[in-house]
Amino acid sequence: SDLRATPYISASLPIFAGRHLLLWGRNPFFQSEAASEDAELELRLRLGVGSGWLRLHLKAGLGHRKATQRSSVPVSASSQGQKQFLEQFGLGPRGGFKYEASASSSRLLEKRRSKEEQKSMARLELELGPLGEPLGLFTKPPSAISFHSNASGDVFAICLDCAACGKKKASLDWDRLCAGIVPMLQLTGFLLLPQARRIRPRSLRQKPTFDSRRALPRGCRPIPWKSIGDEAFRQGNYWMASAAYAKRLLELRVTLPREQEEEDLNDEGSKQEMVPDLSTGPGPDLVPEAAKVLSNRAACLVKVDDNAYALAHARMAAEFAPRWSRAWSRLGQAAWKLGEDYWSEAVEAYAKAVEMDPITSSVTALQTCAAQLHKASGDAAHAAKEKGNESVRNGELRLAIAAYTRGIAELPAQCTSDEQKPDEYALLRGVLYCNRSAAFAKL
């Protein structure tokens, strides 16, 4: 082939059984001034991280170089002064110099020069790295194609791999696979390469790292009200956070609860009820986003002492996510701040929170609130211990922790004024603490 006159190259290289390489790009030997008629291309193909390199030595013909005028001096003219000097002092041959001999020597010099030029072959090294990850093909046997390109992007390759066809007994399968796929790749390679350049790394999160909102026009992008509310809450701007959460609740079709509107809401013919969006938000948990926003807004309302409105939000959050501990703890917090009429609901809410997830804050809140709600009674503490033991036997360890905590709260306080008077409930107190500790250890 005449590589000097071809601006672009393409090659189909059956490297070995199980791997076929298709190469496209600019011709690095185009209009080469090398004297040799042959060229050698050393192609280094990086297969991937931890997969090593594939090194190929490709030879091709450059073709004849265009003749150029050389500024050479004839031999007779260049050596004329030397010959006259030798003849003047009688040092030349008897018959004189024969100019035919000078012509033959020139031919020998030209032949020697052409041989040296043939030895100097044009060589070039080219390194191709992977673009994205290999693309699996649903063939039989399974195969994959990978895309490769050099740093400047003017040469690229597509590599067809089939590990199962690397054996001799699978040669017929490999020939059939190449006959069906290689011609198609030769025709569509230029179309597949731009798609390969757009491949992004795999995301570590469950959802894409790149938000789909960026694909929308700026005027059509939804506003991230929940993120705005979270940032405002961290900065202590509770009113702003509450307003942002309210906007998000309206987008989720959640009717905002209000204590003063209970009578209107109970009227069935007043308004058409909207079905709330209970889809899960971002994150590994299965808690609906509506429940998270309601819980966060309840925390904001507690901060600004709007406890009745916070209780309504927390109740709805617990209704949407009945197995989410934070919704029950927010309900208990709001109910406890409303006064003694709501203390019983607060204790039950904290008990549910401990049953769902017995974290330290929920257990401490349950024990504190239960101790203030109930009068000290050894019989009630003993009944709570038995209920906890029954829960342990049934494998309900979180429920047992809640029962033991309520039992500890209902025990009479230890008498510290009279040191000689023994603690009547010391044994029961120790059993409750030990049993709760054992339940925590089993979790």
Sine and cosine of phi, psi and omega as CSV:
sin_phi,cos_phi,sin_psi,cos_psi,sin_omega,cos_omega
0.00,0.00,0.41,-0.91,-0.02,-1.00
-0.97,-0.23,1.00,0.01,-0.05,-1.00
-0.96,0.28,-0.35,0.94,-0.02,-1.00
-0.91,0.41,-0.51,0.86,-0.10,-0.99
-0.99,-0.17,0.05,1.00,-0.06,-1.00
-0.94,-0.34,0.90,-0.44,-0.03,-1.00
-0.96,0.29,-0.42,0.91,-0.02,-1.00
-0.80,-0.60,0.46,-0.89,-0.01,-1.00
-0.81,-0.58,0.43,-0.90,0.15,-0.99
-0.52,-0.85,0.63,-0.77,-0.06,-1.00
-0.55,-0.83,0.56,-0.83,0.12,-0.99
-0.89,-0.45,0.92,-0.39,-0.17,-0.98
-0.89,-0.46,0.97,-0.25,0.15,-0.99
-0.98,0.22,1.00,-0.06,-0.14,-0.99
-0.91,0.41,-0.85,0.53,0.08,-1.00
-0.33,-0.95,0.04,-1.00,-0.03,-1.00
-0.89,0.46,0.82,-0.57,0.01,-1.00
0.99,-0.16,-0.05,1.00,0.00,-1.00
-0.49,-0.87,0.77,-0.64,0.01,-1.00
-0.71,-0.70,0.70,-0.71,-0.09,-1.00
-0.88,-0.47,0.74,-0.67,0.10,-0.99
-0.91,-0.41,0.78,-0.63,-0.14,-0.99
-0.84,-0.55,0.73,-0.68,0.10,-1.00
-0.71,-0.71,0.33,-0.94,0.14,-0.99
0.57,-0.82,-0.14,-0.99,0.03,-1.00
-0.95,0.32,0.55,-0.83,-0.01,-1.00
-0.99,0.11,0.92,-0.40,-0.01,-1.00
-0.95,0.33,-0.24,0.97,-0.02,-1.00
-0.98,-0.22,0.21,0.98,-0.02,-1.00
-0.91,0.42,0.79,-0.61,-0.03,-1.00
0.82,0.57,0.63,0.77,0.01,-1.00
-0.94,0.34,0.60,-0.80,0.03,-1.00
-0.99,-0.12,0.18,0.98,0.00,-1.00
-0.91,0.42,0.61,-0.79,-0.03,-1.00
-0.97,0.25,-0.41,0.91,-0.05,-1.00
-0.95,0.30,0.42,-0.91,0.05,-1.00
-0.99,-0.12,0.01,1.00,0.02,-1.00
-0.84,-0.54,0.45,-0.89,0.02,-1.00
-0.73,-0.69,0.50,-0.86,0.02,-1.00
-0.79,-0.61,0.79,-0.61,0.00,-1.00
-0.90,-0.44,0.88,-0.48,0.07,-1.00
-1.00,-0.08,0.94,-0.35,-0.08,-1.00
-0.97,-0.25,0.86,-0.51,0.04,-1.00
-0.93,-0.37,0.89,-0.46,-0.09,-1.00
-0.94,-0.34,0.91,-0.42,0.05,-1.00
-0.99,0.11,0.90,-0.44,-0.14,-0.99
-0.98,0.20,-0.42,0.91,-0.03,-1.00
0.46,-0.89,0.08,-1.00,-0.01,-1.00
-0.92,0.40,0.86,-0.51,0.02,-1.00
0.98,0.19,0.08,1.00,-0.03,-1.00
-0.97,-0.25,-0.10,0.99,0.07,-1.00
1.00,0.06,-0.22,-0.98,-0.07,-1.00
-0.86,-0.51,0.41,-0.91,0.11,-0.99
-0.85,-0.53,0.89,-0.46,-0.07,-1.00
-0.94,-0.33,0.80,-0.61,-0.02,-1.00
-0.82,-0.57,0.62,-0.78,0.10,-1.00
-0.92,-0.40,0.93,-0.38,-0.06,-1.00
-0.94,-0.35,0.72,-0.69,0.04,-1.00
-0.88,-0.48,0.65,-0.76,0.00,-1.00
-0.51,-0.86,0.31,-0.95,-0.01,-1.00
-1.00,0.01,0.75,-0.67,0.05,-1.00
-0.99,0.13,-0.41,0.91,-0.09,-1.00
1.00,0.01,0.08,-1.00,-0.04,-1.00
-0.97,0.23,0.67,-0.74,0.05,-1.00
-0.99,0.17,0.57,-0.82,0.00,-1.00
-0.90,0.43,0.66,-0.75,-0.04,-1.00
-0.92,0.40,0.72,-0.70,0.03,-1.00
-0.87,-0.49,0.57,-0.82,-0.01,-1.00
-0.97,0.26,0.83,-0.56,0.00,-1.00
-0.98,-0.20,0.71,-0.70,0.02,-1.00
-0.99,0.13,0.99,0.13,-0.02,-1.00
-0.92,-0.38,0.56,-0.83,-0.01,-1.00
-0.98,-0.18,0.74,-0.68,0.03,-1.00
-0.83,0.55,0.51,-0.86,-0.04,-1.00
-0.91,0.42,-0.65,0.76,-0.03,-1.00
-0.88,0.47,-0.63,0.77,-0.01,-1.00
-0.96,0.29,-0.59,0.81,-0.04,-1.00
-0.94,0.33,-0.53,0.85,-0.05,-1.00
-0.97,-0.23,0.23,0.97,-0.06,-1.00
-0.91,0.42,-0.66,0.75,-0.01,-1.00
-0.91,0.42,-0.61,0.79,0.02,-1.00
-0.91,0.41,-0.66,0.75,-0.02,-1.00
-0.92,0.40,-0.67,0.74,0.04,-1.00
-0.88,0.48,-0.63,0.78,0.02,-1.00
-0.89,0.45,-0.69,0.73,-0.03,-1.00
-0.93,0.36,-0.64,0.77,0.00,-1.00
-0.94,0.35,-0.55,0.84,-0.03,-1.00
-0.91,0.41,-0.60,0.80,-0.03,-1.00
-0.98,-0.19,0.20,0.98,0.07,-1.00
0.95,0.32,0.46,0.89,-0.03,-1.00
-0.98,-0.17,-0.06,1.00,-0.03,-1.00
-1.00,0.07,0.04,-1.00,0.03,-1.00
-0.92,0.39,0.35,-0.94,-0.06,-1.00
-0.90,0.45,-0.70,0.72,-0.03,-1.00
-0.99,0.10,0.07,1.00,-0.06,-1.00
1.00,0.08,0.12,-0.99,0.00,-1.00
-0.98,0.22,0.68,-0.73,0.07,-1.00
-0.99,-0.14,0.89,-0.46,-0.06,-1.00
-0.96,0.29,-0.24,0.97,0.08,-1.00
-0.91,0.42,-0.57,0.82,0.00,-1.00
-0.90,0.44,-0.60,0.80,0.02,-1.00
-0.91,0.40,-0.56,0.83,0.03,-1.00
-0.93,0.38,-0.62,0.78,0.02,-1.00
-0.93,0.37,-0.59,0.81,0.03,-1.00
-0.92,0.40,-0.55,0.83,0.03,-1.00
-0.92,0.40,-0.60,0.80,0.04,-1.00
-0.91,0.41,-0.61,0.79,0.04,-1.00
-0.90,0.43,-0.64,0.77,0.03,-1.00
-0.90,0.43,-0.65,0.76,0.03,-1.00
-0.90,0.44,-0.65,0.76,0.00,-1.00
-0.92,0.39,-0.64,0.77,0.02,-1.00
-0.91,0.42,-0.62,0.78,0.00,-1.00
-0.92,0.40,-0.62,0.78,0.02,-1.00
-0.92,0.40,-0.58,0.81,0.05,-1.00
-0.92,0.40,-0.64,0.77,0.03,-1.00
-0.91,0.41,-0.59,0.81,0.03,-1.00
-0.93,0.38,-0.57,0.82,0.03,-1.00
-0.92,0.39,-0.51,0.86,-0.01,-1.00
-0.94,0.34,-0.53,0.85,-0.03,-1.00
-0.99,0.15,1.00,-0.05,-0.03,-1.00
-1.00,0.02,0.60,-0.80,0.03,-1.00
-0.96,0.29,0.80,-0.60,-0.02,-1.00
-0.80,-0.60,0.52,-0.85,0.00,-1.00
-0.47,-0.88,0.66,-0.75,0.06,-1.00
-0.95,-0.30,0.68,-0.74,-0.04,-1.00
-0.67,-0.74,0.77,-0.64,-0.02,-1.00
-0.90,-0.43,0.78,-0.62,0.00,-1.00
-0.88,-0.47,0.77,-0.63,0.03,-1.00
-0.95,-0.31,0.29,-0.96,-0.05,-1.00
-0.96,0.28,0.52,-0.86,0.11,-0.99
-0.92,-0.40,0.95,-0.31,0.00,-1.00
0.95,0.32,-0.37,-0.93,-0.03,-1.00
-0.96,-0.27,0.41,-0.91,0.03,-1.00
-0.86,0.51,0.56,-0.83,-0.01,-1.00
-0.97,-0.23,0.91,-0.41,-0.02,-1.00
-0.96,0.29,0.65,-0.76,0.03,-1.00
-0.93,-0.37,0.66,-0.75,-0.01,-1.00
-1.00,0.06,0.93,0.37,0.03,-1.00
-0.94,-0.33,0.12,-0.99,0.05,-1.00
-0.77,-0.63,0.95,-0.32,0.02,1.00
-0.95,0.30,0.32,-0.95,-0.04,-1.00
-0.87,0.48,0.62,-0.79,0.01,-1.00
-0.66,-0.75,0.04,-1.00,-0.01,-1.00
-0.45,-0.89,0.45,-0.89,0.11,-0.99
-0.86,-0.51,0.59,-0.80,0.02,-1.00
-0.77,-0.64,0.50,-0.87,-0.06,-1.00
-0.94,-0.34,0.62,-0.79,-0.04,-1.00
-0.66,-0.75,0.47,-0.88,0.01,-1.00
-0.40,-0.92,0.38,-0.93,0.07,-1.00
-1.00,0.07,0.03,-1.00,-0.10,-0.99
-0.91,0.42,-0.62,0.78,-0.02,-1.00
-0.99,0.16,-0.25,0.97,0.06,-1.00
0.98,0.18,0.26,0.97,-0.01,-1.00
-0.99,-0.16,-0.08,1.00,0.09,-1.00
-0.72,-0.70,0.75,-0.66,0.02,-1.00
-0.62,-0.78,0.29,-0.96,-0.08,-1.00
-0.57,-0.82,0.43,-0.90,0.13,-0.99
-0.85,-0.53,0.80,-0.60,-0.06,-1.00
-0.92,-0.39,0.83,-0.56,0.07,-1.00
-0.99,-0.11,0.85,-0.52,-0.05,-1.00
-0.85,-0.52,0.63,-0.78,0.12,-0.99
-0.54,-0.84,0.98,-0.21,-0.05,-1.00
-0.90,0.44,-0.56,0.83,-0.04,-1.00
-0.94,0.34,-0.35,0.94,-0.04,-1.00
-1.00,-0.05,0.17,0.99,0.02,-1.00
-0.97,0.22,-0.15,0.99,-0.01,-1.00
-1.00,-0.06,0.37,-0.93,-0.04,-1.00
-0.90,0.43,-0.64,0.77,-0.07,-1.00
-0.93,0.35,-0.21,0.98,0.01,-1.00
-0.97,-0.23,0.31,0.95,-0.04,-1.00
-0.91,0.42,-0.60,0.80,0.02,-1.00
-0.92,0.40,-0.64,0.77,0.06,-1.00
-0.90,0.45,-0.63,0.78,0.01,-1.00
-0.92,0.39,-0.67,0.74,0.03,-1.00
-0.89,0.46,-0.67,0.74,0.01,-1.00
-0.91,0.41,-0.62,0.78,0.01,-1.00
-0.92,0.40,-0.69,0.73,0.01,-1.00
-0.92,0.40,-0.62,0.78,-0.01,-1.00
-0.90,0.43,-0.49,0.87,-0.02,-1.00
-1.00,-0.01,-0.49,0.87,-0.14,-0.99
-0.97,-0.23,-0.64,0.77,-0.09,-1.00
-0.87,0.50,-0.73,0.69,0.04,-1.00
-0.86,0.50,-0.60,0.80,0.02,-1.00
-0.93,0.38,-0.63,0.78,0.04,-1.00
-0.92,0.39,-0.56,0.83,0.04,-1.00
-0.90,0.44,-0.55,0.84,-0.01,-1.00
-0.99,0.10,-0.49,0.87,-0.12,-0.99
-0.93,-0.37,0.09,1.00,-0.06,-1.00
-0.86,0.51,-0.66,0.76,-0.01,-1.00
-0.92,0.40,-0.44,0.90,0.03,-1.00
-0.99,0.14,-0.52,0.85,-0.03,-1.00
-0.98,0.21,-0.48,0.88,-0.08,-1.00
-0.89,0.46,-0.73,0.69,0.03,-1.00
-0.86,0.51,-0.56,0.83,0.06,-1.00
-0.92,0.39,-0.60,0.80,0.01,-1.00
-0.92,0.40,-0.54,0.84,0.00,-1.00
-0.94,0.35,-0.33,0.94,-0.02,-1.00
-1.00,0.02,-0.04,1.00,-0.03,-1.00
-0.92,0.39,0.78,-0.63,0.01,-1.00
-0.96,-0.28,0.36,-0.93,0.02,-1.00
-0.89,0.46,0.41,-0.91,0.04,-1.00
-0.91,0.42,0.63,-0.78,-0.01,-1.00
-0.99,0.14,0.59,-0.81,0.06,-1.00
-0.99,0.15,-0.31,0.95,0.01,-1.00
-1.00,0.06,0.22,-0.98,0.01,-1.00
-0.96,0.30,-0.46,0.89,0.03,-1.00
-0.92,-0.39,0.33,-0.94,-0.06,-1.00
-0.85,0.52,0.59,-0.80,0.05,-1.00
-0.94,0.35,-0.58,0.81,-0.04,-1.00
-1.00,0.01,0.90,-0.44,-0.09,-1.00
-0.93,0.37,0.71,-0.71,0.01,-1.00
-0.93,0.37,-0.22,0.97,0.01,-1.00
-0.92,0.40,-0.41,0.91,-0.03,-1.00
-0.93,0.36,-0.36,0.93,0.03,-1.00
-0.97,0.24,-0.25,0.97,-0.01,-1.00
-1.00,0.02,0.41,-0.91,0.13,-0.99
-0.87,0.49,0.43,-0.90,-0.10,-1.00
-0.86,0.52,-0.60,0.80,-0.02,-1.00
-0.95,0.31,-0.32,0.95,-0.04,-1.00
-0.98,-0.18,-0.03,1.00,-0.05,-1.00
-0.96,0.27,0.73,-0.69,0.05,-1.00
-0.94,0.33,0.53,-0.85,-0.02,-1.00
-1.00,0.07,0.76,-0.65,0.00,-1.00
-0.97,0.23,0.98,0.22,-0.08,-1.00
-0.89,0.46,-0.62,0.78,-0.03,-1.00
-0.90,0.43,-0.67,0.74,0.02,-1.00
-0.90,0.43,-0.62,0.78,0.04,-1.00
-0.90,0.44,-0.67,0.74,0.03,-1.00
-0.91,0.42,-0.64,0.77,0.02,-1.00
-0.88,0.47,-0.69,0.72,-0.01,-1.00
-0.92,0.40,-0.65,0.76,0.03,-1.00
-0.90,0.43,-0.61,0.79,0.02,-1.00
-0.91,0.42,-0.65,0.76,0.02,-1.00
-0.90,0.44,-0.51,0.86,0.01,-1.00
-1.00,0.06,-0.04,1.00,0.01,-1.00
1.00,0.05,0.14,0.99,0.03,-1.00
-1.00,0.00,0.98,0.20,-0.16,-0.99
-0.94,0.33,-0.57,0.82,0.03,-1.00
-0.92,0.39,-0.68,0.73,0.03,-1.00
-0.90,0.43,-0.65,0.76,0.02,-1.00
-0.89,0.45,-0.67,0.75,0.01,-1.00
-0.89,0.46,-0.63,0.77,0.02,-1.00
-0.92,0.40,-0.64,0.77,0.01,-1.00
-0.92,0.40,-0.66,0.75,0.04,-1.00
-0.90,0.44,-0.58,0.82,0.03,-1.00
-0.90,0.44,-0.62,0.78,0.05,-1.00
-0.89,0.46,-0.66,0.75,0.00,-1.00
-0.93,0.37,-0.60,0.80,0.03,-1.00
-0.90,0.43,-0.59,0.81,0.06,-1.00
-0.91,0.41,-0.61,0.79,0.05,-1.00
-0.91,0.42,-0.53,0.85,0.02,-1.00
-1.00,0.08,0.11,0.99,0.04,-1.00
0.88,0.47,0.60,0.80,0.05,-1.00
-0.99,-0.17,0.86,-0.52,0.03,-1.00
-0.96,0.30,0.84,-0.54,-0.06,-1.00
-0.93,0.36,0.83,-0.56,-0.03,-1.00
-0.98,0.21,0.62,-0.79,0.08,-1.00
-0.62,-0.78,0.70,-0.71,-0.02,-1.00
-0.90,0.44,-0.60,0.80,-0.05,-1.00
-0.97,0.26,-0.19,0.98,-0.01,-1.00
-0.96,-0.27,0.27,0.96,-0.05,-1.00
-0.89,0.45,-0.64,0.77,-0.01,-1.00
-0.91,0.41,-0.65,0.76,0.02,-1.00
-0.92,0.38,-0.59,0.81,-0.01,-1.00
-0.95,0.32,-0.49,0.87,0.03,-1.00
-0.96,0.26,-0.25,0.97,0.03,-1.00
-0.97,0.23,0.93,-0.38,-0.12,-0.99
-0.92,0.38,-0.52,0.86,-0.08,-1.00
-1.00,-0.06,0.14,0.99,-0.08,-1.00
-0.97,0.25,-0.79,0.61,-0.05,-1.00
-0.63,-0.78,0.40,-0.92,0.08,-1.00
-0.99,0.15,0.82,-0.57,-0.06,-1.00
-0.95,0.30,0.64,-0.77,0.06,-1.00
-1.00,-0.07,0.63,-0.78,0.03,-1.00
-0.99,0.12,0.88,-0.47,-0.05,-1.00
-0.94,0.33,0.46,-0.89,0.05,-1.00
-1.00,0.07,0.94,-0.34,-0.04,-1.00
-0.96,-0.28,0.48,0.88,0.06,-1.00
-0.95,0.30,0.48,-0.88,-0.03,-1.00
-0.97,0.25,0.55,-0.83,0.03,-1.00
-1.00,0.03,-0.14,-0.99,0.02,-1.00
-0.92,0.39,0.61,-0.80,-0.01,-1.00
0.80,-0.61,0.30,-0.96,-0.05,-1.00
-0.96,0.26,-0.30,0.96,-0.04,-1.00
-0.98,0.20,0.18,-0.98,-0.02,-1.00
-0.94,-0.34,0.46,0.89,-0.01,-1.00
-0.99,0.13,0.79,-0.62,0.05,-1.00
-0.86,0.51,0.58,-0.82,-0.01,-1.00
-0.90,0.44,-0.54,0.84,0.02,-1.00
-0.87,0.49,-0.64,0.77,0.02,-1.00
-0.91,0.41,-0.62,0.78,0.01,-1.00
-0.91,0.42,-0.69,0.72,-0.03,-1.00
-0.92,0.39,-0.64,0.77,0.06,-1.00
-0.88,0.47,-0.67,0.74,0.01,-1.00
-0.90,0.43,-0.67,0.74,0.00,-1.00
-0.91,0.41,-0.63,0.78,0.01,-1.00
-0.94,0.35,-0.55,0.84,0.08,-1.00
-0.88,0.47,-0.63,0.78,0.04,-1.00
-0.90,0.43,-0.62,0.78,0.05,-1.00
-0.90,0.44,-0.68,0.73,-0.04,-1.00
-0.92,0.38,-0.55,0.83,0.08,-1.00
-0.90,0.43,-0.60,0.80,0.00,-1.00
-0.90,0.43,-0.50,0.86,-0.02,-1.00
-0.98,-0.21,0.25,0.97,0.08,-1.00
0.90,0.43,0.46,0.89,0.15,-0.99
-0.99,-0.14,0.93,0.36,-0.20,-0.98
-0.95,0.31,-0.55,0.84,0.01,-1.00
-0.91,0.41,-0.69,0.72,0.03,-1.00
-0.93,0.38,-0.59,0.81,0.05,-1.00
-0.91,0.42,-0.63,0.78,0.02,-1.00
-0.89,0.45,-0.63,0.77,0.02,-1.00
-0.90,0.43,-0.65,0.76,0.05,-1.00
-0.90,0.43,-0.70,0.71,-0.03,-1.00
-0.91,0.41,-0.61,0.79,0.05,-1.00
-0.88,0.47,-0.69,0.73,0.00,-1.00
-0.93,0.37,-0.60,0.80,0.05,-1.00
-0.89,0.45,-0.66,0.75,0.05,-1.00
-0.92,0.39,-0.50,0.87,0.05,-1.00
-0.94,0.33,-0.63,0.78,0.00,-1.00
-0.96,0.28,-0.55,0.84,-0.02,-1.00
-0.73,-0.68,0.98,0.20,-0.10,-1.00
-0.93,0.36,-0.25,0.97,0.00,-1.00
-0.95,-0.33,0.37,0.93,0.04,-1.00
-0.97,-0.24,0.87,-0.50,-0.12,-0.99
-0.90,0.44,-0.62,0.78,-0.11,-0.99
-0.92,0.40,-0.56,0.83,0.02,-1.00
-0.89,0.46,-0.65,0.76,0.00,-1.00
-0.94,0.33,-0.59,0.81,0.02,-1.00
-0.93,0.37,-0.60,0.80,0.07,-1.00
-0.91,0.41,-0.60,0.80,0.05,-1.00
-0.89,0.45,-0.70,0.71,0.03,-1.00
-0.90,0.44,-0.62,0.79,0.01,-1.00
-0.90,0.43,-0.71,0.70,-0.01,-1.00
-0.93,0.37,-0.66,0.75,-0.02,-1.00
-0.92,0.40,-0.61,0.79,-0.03,-1.00
-0.92,0.40,-0.56,0.83,-0.02,-1.00
-0.97,0.24,-0.23,0.97,0.00,-1.00
-0.98,0.19,-0.26,0.97,0.05,-1.00
0.88,-0.48,-0.05,-1.00,-0.14,-0.99
-0.90,0.44,-0.45,0.89,0.00,-1.00
-0.90,0.43,-0.37,0.93,-0.06,-1.00
-0.93,-0.37,0.11,0.99,-0.06,-1.00
-0.92,0.40,-0.61,0.79,0.01,-1.00
-0.88,0.48,-0.67,0.75,0.05,-1.00
-0.91,0.42,-0.57,0.82,0.01,-1.00
-0.91,0.41,-0.69,0.73,0.00,-1.00
-0.90,0.44,-0.68,0.73,0.02,-1.00
-0.90,0.43,-0.59,0.81,0.02,-1.00
-0.93,0.38,-0.68,0.73,0.04,-1.00
-0.91,0.42,-0.59,0.81,0.05,-1.00
-0.90,0.44,-0.63,0.77,0.07,-1.00
-0.91,0.41,-0.61,0.79,0.02,-1.00
-0.90,0.44,-0.67,0.74,0.04,-1.00
-0.92,0.40,-0.60,0.80,0.01,-1.00
-0.90,0.43,-0.58,0.82,0.01,-1.00
-0.98,0.21,-0.71,0.71,-0.04,-1.00
-0.44,-0.90,0.98,-0.18,-0.10,-0.99
-0.98,0.21,0.93,0.37,0.07,-1.00
-0.99,0.16,0.25,-0.97,-0.12,-0.99
-0.88,0.47,-0.67,0.74,-0.06,-1.00
-0.90,0.43,-0.64,0.77,0.00,-1.00
-0.94,0.34,-0.66,0.75,0.01,-1.00
-0.90,0.43,-0.68,0.73,0.01,-1.00
-0.90,0.43,-0.67,0.74,0.01,-1.00
-0.90,0.43,-0.65,0.76,0.02,-1.00
-0.89,0.46,-0.70,0.72,-0.03,-1.00
-0.92,0.40,-0.64,0.76,-0.01,-1.00
-0.92,0.39,-0.73,0.68,-0.05,-1.00
-0.94,0.35,-0.65,0.76,0.00,-1.00
-0.91,0.41,-0.58,0.81,0.02,-1.00
-0.91,0.42,-0.55,0.84,0.01,-1.00
-0.99,0.12,-0.45,0.89,-0.04,-1.00
-0.98,0.21,-0.75,0.67,-0.11,-0.99
-0.99,-0.10,0.54,-0.84,0.13,-0.99
-0.96,0.26,0.51,-0.86,-0.01,-1.00
-0.90,0.44,0.78,-0.63,-0.03,-1.00
-0.46,-0.89,0.86,-0.52,0.05,-1.00
-0.92,0.40,-0.58,0.82,0.00,-1.00
-0.91,0.42,-0.67,0.74,0.03,-1.00
-0.91,0.43,-0.61,0.79,0.04,-1.00
-0.92,0.40,-0.63,0.78,0.02,-1.00
-0.92,0.40,-0.63,0.77,0.04,-1.00
-0.90,0.43,-0.62,0.79,0.04,-1.00
-0.91,0.41,-0.58,0.81,0.04,-1.00
-0.90,0.43,-0.69,0.72,0.00,-1.00
-0.91,0.42,-0.61,0.79,0.06,-1.00
-0.90,0.43,-0.62,0.79,0.05,-1.00
-0.91,0.41,-0.65,0.76,0.04,-1.00
-0.89,0.46,-0.64,0.77,0.03,-1.00
-0.90,0.43,-0.61,0.79,0.02,-1.00
-0.92,0.38,-0.61,0.80,0.05,-1.00
-0.90,0.44,-0.67,0.74,0.01,-1.00
-0.90,0.44,-0.50,0.87,0.02,-1.00
-1.00,0.06,0.00,1.00,0.01,-1.00
0.99,0.15,0.18,0.98,0.00,-1.00
-0.99,-0.11,0.98,0.19,-0.12,-0.99
-0.94,0.34,-0.62,0.79,0.00,-1.00
-0.92,0.40,-0.64,0.77,0.06,-1.00
-0.91,0.42,-0.59,0.81,0.04,-1.00
-0.91,0.42,-0.64,0.76,0.02,-1.00
-0.89,0.46,-0.64,0.77,0.03,-1.00
-0.90,0.43,-0.65,0.76,0.01,-1.00
-0.92,0.39,-0.70,0.71,0.02,-1.00
-0.89,0.45,-0.61,0.79,0.01,-1.00
-0.90,0.43,-0.67,0.74,0.04,-1.00
-0.92,0.39,-0.56,0.83,0.07,-1.00
-0.91,0.42,-0.66,0.75,0.03,-1.00
-0.90,0.44,-0.62,0.78,-0.01,-1.00
-0.93,0.37,-0.51,0.86,-0.06,-1.00
-1.00,0.05,-0.06,1.00,0.06,-1.00
-0.95,0.32,0.57,-0.82,0.11,-0.99
-0.88,0.47,0.56,-0.83,-0.02,-1.00
-0.93,0.38,0.49,-0.87,0.03,-1.00
-0.94,0.34,0.67,-0.74,0.00,-1.00
-1.00,0.08,0.92,-0.40,-0.04,-1.00
-0.99,-0.16,-0.23,0.97,-0.05,-1.00
-0.97,0.25,-0.68,0.73,-0.02,-1.00
-0.97,-0.22,0.99,-0.17,-0.06,-1.00
-0.95,0.32,-0.43,0.90,-0.05,-1.00
-0.98,0.18,-0.33,0.94,-0.01,-1.00
-0.98,0.18,0.84,-0.54,-0.06,-1.00
-0.96,0.29,0.40,-0.92,0.03,-1.00
-0.98,0.19,0.89,-0.46,-0.06,-1.00
-0.92,0.40,-0.50,0.87,-0.08,-1.00
-0.93,-0.36,0.45,0.89,-0.03,-1.00
-0.89,0.46,-0.68,0.73,-0.03,-1.00
-0.91,0.42,-0.72,0.69,0.01,-1.00
-0.90,0.44,-0.62,0.78,0.02,-1.00
-0.89,0.46,-0.71,0.70,0.01,-1.00
-0.90,0.44,-0.64,0.77,0.00,-1.00
-0.90,0.43,-0.67,0.74,-0.01,-1.00
-0.90,0.44,-0.70,0.72,0.01,-1.00
-0.91,0.41,-0.67,0.74,-0.01,-1.00
-0.91,0.42,-0.69,0.73,0.00,-1.00
-0.91,0.42,-0.64,0.77,0.04,-1.00
-0.91,0.41,-0.64,0.77,0.03,-1.00
-0.89,0.46,-0.64,0.77,0.02,-1.00
-0.91,0.41,-0.61,0.79,0.04,-1.00
-0.91,0.41,-0.64,0.77,0.07,-1.00
-0.89,0.46,-0.66,0.75,-0.03,-1.00
-0.90,0.43,-0.59,0.81,0.03,-1.00
-0.94,0.33,-0.43,0.90,0.08,-1.00
-0.94,0.33,0.00,0.00,0.00,0.00
